[in-house]
Amino acid sequence: MNNSKKHFLRDALIAASLILTMPLTWGYDLYRPGIARATPQIIAAGVSPSQIDWFDSELDVVAVVRPGRSAIRSVTFQDSVGPMRMMMIPAGVLPNGDEVYKFTYVFTPGSFGEKTLETAWGPRPGQFNIVVTGEGKDSGVDVSHRFPHLRVSHLGPINHLPRPGIPKAAVSMNYKSTQRYGPQVIMAGYSPSILHIGDDQLDLLAIVRRGAFAIASVTFKQNAGGSGFAYKMQFSGQLSNGDEVYKTTYAFEPGSLGKPGTDTYLDHKDLWGPKGQQFGVVANDEGGINSHKFPDIEFGTYPEYP
C-alpha cells in the first residue's frame, strides 16, 4: 500500500472539504438503521469518562457496533501490537439497532499522574484497537472490523436482505455516565465505517457529554494550524443516558478514498491524533471556558459534577 493510500484523509478530506454539503438525507439517525454491510462495523469508540480525576479508579472503554449479515460474536479491546485481548460486554442498544459494548478498566487512583493521552487509538505499539467479529463466514468475506480503521471495500449495503434477529430492540445505555464541570467527547467515529468503493459520502460522528453548562459547539477539525479546516457538527439526537450525538456529513468523489483490488479492502488506520494531518473533535460549552478534544484522554483534577 503506498503512502498516499495509507493517509488518504490527509489529502482526500481536504479535497472533500471543497464539496462539503449540508447534511444529506441518509445521515446518521438514531431512529433509522444505518448502512449495514456483510461485515460488522465499529461506528464509534472512546472512553467514559474521558476526563479522569485523581480519585477515580475505573473507566469504561465503549464502542458503538453495527451488526452485519449475522449477529455479533465478540467485541474485544486489545493492544495494537501485543497479546492483550479483553472481552467487551453489551451495554445497550440504540433505537436504530446499533449495539453498544463496554469494558471496565480498573486502576489505582492517581496512578496515571497528571497528563493527556493523545494517541490512544491507532496501529502502532502502545496504541489500542477495538475489534468486532460476526458469527460465521460469508462466502469468504472477513467478518471482522477494527476501530479506528476506516475501510474502503467492495461490500454493498445489505439493509434490504433478511437478517434474523437484527436489529435488536432498543435497550437503555449502561456505561459510566460521569459528568465533569466541562464537556467531554466520549466517542467519535464514522458511519458507515466500511465504505463501498463507489460511495460518495460518510458521516463523522461524536458522542458528547455536557458538564455544568450546555454544549455550545462541537467541531470536527484537522490539526494543521492555519492550513487546517474545521467544520461545525450538527446535533443529531440524545441517548437514554443524556449523552448527545453530533454529526457532519462529507461528500467526496467516488474512488478518491482509495481503490482496493477485487475481493480486497483498504484500511486507513491512523486518522485520530495530534499530528498536523490527523483529526480531532472539539466540544465547547456555553460557559466559554471549558472544552475537550477527542481522542484526548485527560488525567488530573476533574471533580465530578454535580
ROGU-356490 format. One line per field, with one value per residue (C-alpha): x, y, z; residue number from 1. Coordinates in Angstrom, 2 decimals, padded with zeros to 5 digits. Layout:
// residues N
c1 [X;...]
c2 [Y;...]
c3 [Z;...]
i [NUM;...]
This chain:
// residues 306
c1 [000.00;001.52;001.79;-000.95;-003.44;-002.36;-003.04;-005.98;-007.69;-004.70;-005.38;-008.77;-010.73;-009.02;-010.33;-013.64;-013.99;-014.30;-017.52;-018.86;-022.63;-025.37;-026.26;-027.62;-030.77;-029.30;-027.16;-026.84;-030.28;-030.93;-034.29;-033.41;-030.97;-027.65;-025.98;-025.11;-022.52;-021.93;-019.16;-020.00;-018.76;-017.47;-019.17;-017.65;-015.48;-013.77;-013.64;-016.12;-015.37;-012.74;-011.51;-010.22;-009.87;-007.08;-009.56;-011.08;-010.37;-012.39;-013.26;-015.29;-013.92;-017.02;-017.96;-021.00;-021.20;-023.41;-024.14;-023.52;-025.30;-025.22;-025.22;-022.18;-019.93;-017.46;-016.16;-012.67;-010.46;-006.84;-003.43;-002.38;000.83;000.68;-001.22;-003.96;-007.49;-010.22;-013.82;-016.33;-019.91;-023.26;-024.10;-027.22;-028.87;-029.67;-033.12;-031.62;-030.28;-026.62;-025.32;-023.16;-020.40;-018.13;-015.08;-014.45;-010.79;-009.76;-006.65;-005.07;-006.25;-003.61;-001.50;-001.53;-000.41;-001.42;-001.20;-003.09;-003.02;-003.40;-002.56;-004.62;-006.12;-004.06;-001.91;001.41;002.92;001.48;-001.83;-005.15;-007.87;-011.39;-012.23;-015.72;-016.29;-019.53;-020.86;-019.78;-018.34;-020.00;-018.62;-015.07;-015.67;-013.67;-016.34;-014.32;-013.66;-011.26;-011.53;-010.10;-009.85;-011.94;-012.27;-012.84;-014.21;-016.39;-019.18;-022.52;-025.37;-027.39;-030.25;-032.70;-031.73;-033.32;-031.13;-032.88;-032.73;-031.20;-031.69;-032.27;-034.86;-033.62;-032.01;-031.06;-027.38;-025.43;-021.93;-020.41;-022.06;-019.84;-020.16;-017.38;-017.67;-016.63;-017.87;-016.41;-016.21;-016.87;-016.73;-016.07;-016.13;-017.69;-020.96;-020.58;-017.08;-016.90;-017.36;-018.12;-015.66;-018.49;-019.69;-019.62;-020.45;-019.98;-020.98;-018.39;-019.87;-019.25;-020.99;-020.62;-021.48;-022.35;-020.99;-022.13;-023.21;-024.96;-022.92;-022.31;-020.49;-018.92;-016.34;-014.57;-011.15;-007.79;-004.70;-002.82;-002.74;-003.91;-003.98;-006.28;-010.06;-012.81;-016.50;-019.34;-021.14;-024.93;-026.95;-028.45;-030.17;-029.78;-029.04;-031.01;-028.24;-028.25;-025.16;-025.65;-024.92;-023.41;-022.55;-021.24;-021.61;-018.88;-019.35;-016.38;-015.60;-016.18;-012.84;-010.97;-010.50;-008.69;-009.33;-008.70;-008.50;-011.33;-012.03;-009.69;-010.11;-008.11;-007.91;-006.94;-005.59;-004.07;-006.65;-007.14;-004.40;-002.33;-000.21;-000.65;-002.53;-004.57;-008.03;-009.95;-013.37;-013.60;-016.58;-017.06;-019.66;-021.80;-019.69;-017.00;-014.06;-014.40;-013.59;-012.43;-010.92;-011.22;-009.14;-007.54;-007.91;-007.13;-005.87;-005.76;-008.12;-011.59;-014.12;-017.49;-020.43;-022.88]
c2 [000.00;003.32;006.28;008.28;005.49;004.96;008.56;009.19;011.66;013.96;014.86;013.40;015.16;018.43;017.94;016.69;019.82;021.78;019.95;019.70;019.74;020.32;017.15;014.69;012.63;009.32;010.86;009.18;008.86;007.39;006.08;004.68;001.82;002.94;001.37;-002.24;-004.41;-008.16;-007.41;-005.83;-002.27;-000.33;003.01;004.97;004.30;006.01;006.02;007.16;009.35;010.87;013.13;011.07;012.55;011.74;009.78;007.72;004.01;002.89;003.92;002.25;001.61;001.94;001.22;001.54;-001.52;-002.22;-005.90;-007.27;-010.18;-012.17;-011.46;-010.11;-012.92;-010.85;-007.33;-007.08;-004.29;-005.03;-003.52;-002.98;-004.97;-007.36;-010.19;-008.28;-009.32;-008.19;-009.17;-006.31;-006.87;-005.46;-002.04;-001.03;-000.89;002.37;002.88;002.38;-001.07;-000.12;-002.00;-000.57;-002.54;-001.74;-002.98;-001.63;-000.92;-000.83;001.04;002.51;006.11;008.63;006.01;007.91;011.20;014.42;014.09;013.93;010.76;011.98;008.80;006.00;004.75;003.56;000.84;001.36;-000.29;001.27;002.11;000.29;-001.11;-002.46;-005.48;-006.76;-010.22;-011.52;-015.07;-017.45;-016.69;-015.06;-016.54;-015.99;-012.39;-011.32;-010.92;-008.63;-004.90;-002.87;000.63;003.18;001.86;003.40;000.76;001.05;-002.18;-003.74;-004.58;-003.09;-002.34;-005.31;-003.50;-004.97;-008.57;-010.64;-010.79;-012.85;-011.18;-007.97;-005.28;-005.87;-003.86;-000.68;-001.10;001.80;002.72;001.03;002.51;005.04;008.45;010.53;014.25;016.80;020.58;020.81;018.91;015.54;013.92;010.32;008.64;009.52;007.63;007.21;005.94;003.79;002.80;000.34;002.23;000.83;001.85;003.70;005.64;009.42;010.44;009.46;010.83;011.80;011.24;012.34;011.36;014.25;014.69;018.10;019.39;022.37;024.20;023.09;022.24;025.35;023.74;020.52;020.84;018.32;019.67;018.95;019.67;021.72;025.21;027.89;025.49;023.01;023.03;022.97;022.20;022.55;019.30;019.24;017.89;014.54;013.21;012.21;008.80;007.37;008.39;012.03;011.84;013.82;012.70;015.11;014.59;016.27;014.77;014.76;014.37;013.20;011.84;008.06;006.30;009.27;007.49;004.57;001.83;-001.65;-004.58;-007.05;-009.16;-006.99;-003.90;-000.87;000.17;003.71;003.24;006.40;009.18;010.42;012.21;015.38;015.39;018.14;015.99;014.00;014.85;015.55;016.57;019.55;020.24;023.68;024.65;027.75;028.93;029.73;028.42;024.62;022.34;018.83;017.24;013.67;011.48;013.04;011.14;013.61;012.71;015.30;017.38;016.68;016.57;015.03;017.31;017.90]
c3 [000.00;-000.99;001.35;-000.36;000.29;003.85;004.69;002.36;004.67;004.68;001.07;000.29;003.02;002.19;-001.32;000.05;002.11;-001.11;-001.89;001.65;001.55;004.04;005.99;003.44;003.62;004.79;007.55;010.95;012.54;015.99;014.79;011.37;010.68;009.24;006.21;007.04;005.29;005.34;007.84;011.23;011.78;014.75;014.23;017.14;020.21;023.13;026.92;029.58;031.36;029.05;031.87;034.82;038.28;040.77;042.91;040.10;040.00;036.94;033.39;030.67;027.19;024.99;021.39;019.13;016.87;013.83;013.07;009.59;007.94;011.19;014.92;016.77;018.03;020.04;020.66;022.18;023.48;022.61;022.14;018.55;018.89;021.83;023.49;025.34;024.34;026.77;026.04;025.99;027.15;025.95;027.38;025.46;022.05;020.25;018.72;015.22;016.17;016.64;019.68;022.49;024.23;027.16;029.05;032.57;033.24;036.92;038.11;041.23;041.89;040.81;039.04;035.73;037.29;035.53;031.77;028.49;026.40;022.80;020.90;022.46;019.16;016.22;014.64;016.43;019.53;022.68;020.97;021.21;018.95;019.35;017.18;016.35;014.88;013.43;013.59;010.82;007.41;004.44;001.20;002.36;003.47;006.51;009.18;011.47;011.65;013.77;015.27;014.50;010.93;008.15;005.44;001.69;000.23;-002.44;000.05;-000.85;001.59;002.84;004.59;002.06;002.94;005.74;008.86;011.58;014.98;013.57;014.64;018.34;020.27;021.97;025.42;027.72;027.95;030.75;030.63;033.04;032.68;034.97;034.36;034.85;035.04;031.41;028.34;027.31;023.89;024.88;021.47;017.84;014.57;011.14;009.68;007.76;008.83;005.94;002.68;-000.77;-003.46;-005.20;-002.14;-002.24;001.37;005.02;008.41;011.00;014.47;018.03;021.27;023.72;027.41;028.81;032.11;034.19;031.02;027.86;024.76;022.65;019.71;018.50;015.73;013.52;012.67;011.15;013.26;010.69;012.17;009.78;006.84;008.58;008.36;010.98;010.46;012.89;013.70;013.99;016.90;015.86;018.98;022.61;024.11;027.03;029.47;028.29;026.07;022.87;019.30;016.76;013.11;010.00;006.52;003.86;000.14;-001.94;-005.37;-005.63;-005.52;-004.06;-000.73;-002.35;-004.90;-003.46;-005.83;-006.31;-003.20;-001.11;001.03;002.09;005.76;006.78;010.28;011.70;011.45;015.04;016.96;017.48;014.31;011.76;009.25;011.77;013.05;016.23;017.55;019.92;022.22;023.80;026.41;026.73;029.66;027.12;029.16;029.11;026.21;025.45;022.35;021.10;021.07;024.18;027.47;030.25;033.74;036.53;038.68;037.25;040.11;039.42;038.58;040.12]
i [1;2;3;4;5;6;7;8;9;10;11;12;13;14;15;16;17;18;19;20;21;22;23;24;25;26;27;28;29;30;31;32;33;34;35;36;37;38;39;40;41;42;43;44;45;46;47;48;49;50;51;52;53;54;55;56;57;58;59;60;61;62;63;64;65;66;67;68;69;70;71;72;73;74;75;76;77;78;79;80;81;82;83;84;85;86;87;88;89;90;91;92;93;94;95;96;97;98;99;100;101;102;103;104;105;106;107;108;109;110;111;112;113;114;115;116;117;118;119;120;121;122;123;124;125;126;127;128;129;130;131;132;133;134;135;136;137;138;139;140;141;142;143;144;145;146;147;148;149;150;151;152;153;154;155;156;157;158;159;160;161;162;163;164;165;166;167;168;169;170;171;172;173;174;175;176;177;178;179;180;181;182;183;184;185;186;187;188;189;190;191;192;193;194;195;196;197;198;199;200;201;202;203;204;205;206;207;208;209;210;211;212;213;214;215;216;217;218;219;220;221;222;223;224;225;226;227;228;229;230;231;232;233;234;235;236;237;238;239;240;241;242;243;244;245;246;247;248;249;250;251;252;253;254;255;256;257;258;259;260;261;262;263;264;265;266;267;268;269;270;271;272;273;274;275;276;277;278;279;280;281;282;283;284;285;286;287;288;289;290;291;292;293;294;295;296;297;298;299;300;301;302;303;304;305;306]
